[in-house]
């Protein structure tokens, strides 16, 4: 059993990989990742020059205090800060400030016990880590010598679960770092600048217990004034460690796979792509529910809005967004209907009949598809004013229908050709007319293709922007894509309204697109045309 | 095929008629209008005068921003189409693998395609704002940067951002085109290649690329046309500012016609753009027709 032996060896290797990853993660969490410097004693002495009598006096005093701190078993350091100024009389004065600062190195574990809000994430991470290890052990118990293929389902499930927990861990690392930085860096600097008074005592208490084991009490507030935090980028290495562990875990679970590391990379790639793709949508979502001041706040960093401002929605409803949506619906619906009404007969003729100039017509259709309306913008606006369709929804319906004609015909023709004409011929023999056989036989059979085309044309018309900006000037006739621009004027953009309206415009279309996603690939092969 | 035995010869044309009318009136007519206007004298108010010869074209070429705009258009098309084709191809190769959550990943990937370009451009516009942009705030809070970075410090950089957004929204189309080509490739080809000892690169160049080439060329040519015509991204993000330095031909002719009221040169530019597109579509037609003949 060569395969079996190989798989066993691989199983052990992955098991070690998992353990190593977890151990490394634990090790990193025990390292002093936070370096905190706090000035606990400050002595300022004016009119003092470095090295003079007064200087020596004060220095001795400060050293005395330092000794007291050292006796308490604290690690302290004296630093001096000299400021030289020229006063109004033109004399030079100098201010020497001595600071006794305490440098503390804290690891993640002491962070955990402090009751810091982001420690909750850490708790979840630890729980997941523990669960992953336990499940991996349980899943491997007594099965190390069995090839993965022959494992009982129970073991596989346990290992999958373990994998899942590690993945959560991995995804939580950035969240943890984010919250951490937010709390320490932002909150501390806000308090130092005396910008926030609310919840101040609570924050003191938390910092006190984290930094001084609660010894500072009242003084924590003063200490905070001189707090300087830096944390090591080593925290990011946690991600790597969990990655290694995850790769090991994946190896245990999918041992049958040829190269699990490649597979791991594949997942990493896919996840990265998905995250980048979803990022704008995430920004759109959270901004849509933020208040204006929060939307313009650089240091805003919560995964979700602190307070969901549903009022944004009612505000945009008052400002005409339902009207825009209705207009868009009318334009897109009308254009789709018209495009199908003209497209289905044409596609039917192209698929089922022989006539002179068929190839020419095909070329004509493809050609017409080449010209996006934008390059002909001026011509179209001129035409519309001639026809009296300027500033009229019907104008947009016609233009959208015409410019989507090519795609509709092309896609429908492909669908019709793929359906054999025998059924229609049979119906014809039974006395059905051509139109009757088209409606009763062909259309129901071609339903998937027709729905795909329908949705595609609808989406194109819904998302159309350029022509609408040119043709529509009355506010009440604007489609949503043009309507949202009213929230952004030259000097001020009301982002929260802009994105709330965008959200309403995007959601239905994305859902529709997901419906046709499956047909889209086959449609593109047969049609080779973008709408 | 249904034979037209005993039927009038014009029946098929009757079926085509609505479609032909629609396309003629709303696609062909504007083309003719633009052509006519480009050879006529037009006043600022839009009153059309007599025949002007090539005056409008000469004016258009001598516009101060003409050179910049043409160069911008060139880079815009080349960079967006080139990079999105490359990246889209790579993503399609990955998406063609069998892995869990493939369906979800593909649904997510389709998002940018389904979203209106104005909305995409607005969101990115917000993300890269200096004062409160989301990108700065995320990076700051992650501790990756210490001070906020001005992501749009000069117009060149802004133009690069516009290209990046263009690439971002174009990738899904390329990916799905290539994916449709990839899925039609017979798995056994790879099997036999592997038996013969062909490596990854070998398989890529001798099996995948030749077989995907038709869908790749279709997507490339279509992308050239659509990217060339793309208006909302640049219009939303910079409006061509400063001084047409980030304009492409389409946004420029829009500004020229509707803001500066230089209708003559705008029409001439429109025709120039139209002719460029004709060239591209000619190539495209040949490709499609050849594919059609093969099928």
Interface residues (C-beta under 8 A of the other chain):
Chain A: X174 X177 X178 X181 X182 X185 X186 X231 X233 X263 X266 X267 X269 X270 X273 X274 X277 X278 X279 X280 X281 X283 X284 X287 X295 X296 X297 X298 X299 X300 X301 X338 X341 X342 X343 X345 X346 X348 X349 X350 X352 X353 X354 X355 X361 X362 X363 X364 X365 X366 X367 X368 X370 X371 X372 X373 X374 X375 X376 X377 X378 X379 X380 X382 X383 X398 X399 X401 X402 X403 X405 X406 X409 X421 X424 X425 X459 X462 X463 X465 X466 X470 X481 X484 X485 X488 X495 X498 X499 X502 X505 X506 X509 X510 X512 X513 X514 X517 X520 X521 X522 X524 X525 X528 X529 X530
Chain B: X1 X2 X3 X4 X9 X11 X12 X13 X15 X16 X18 X19 X20 X21 X22 X23 X25 X26 X27 X28 X29 X30 X31 X32 X33 X34 X37 X91 X94 X95 X97 X99 X101 X105 X106 X107 X108 X109 X110 X111 X112 X113 X114 X115 X116 X117 X118 X119 X120 X122 X123 X124 X126 X127 X131 X132 X133 X134 X136 X137 X138 X140 X141 X142 X143 X148 X173 X176 X177 X179 X180 X181 X183 X184 X214 X215 X218 X219 X222 X225 X226 X228 X229 X230 X231 X232 X250 X253 X254 X257 X258 X263 X266 X267 X270 X273 X274 X277 X278 X280 X281 X284 X285 X288 X289 X291 X292
